[in-house]
């Protein structure tokens, strides 16, 4: 199944699946830093618990999804 979904590329270079998931990882990291910065401006002395981080990430992801892929 993996070979069918991600066929080998001809010649040297970065395989397309590495590029796709690399871009996704970079986007996720930037999004996480933006969400953390927004939270820190609202709670400069607060402690960030794991469940708060999960809720911020979940809310941010759904907001980004609605802005980038609106339903017609």
Secondary structure, DSSP 4 states (H G I P E B T S, - for coil): -HHHHSPPPSSSS--HHHHHHHHHHHHHHHHHHHHHHHHHHH-TT----HHHHHHHHHHHHHHHHHHHS---
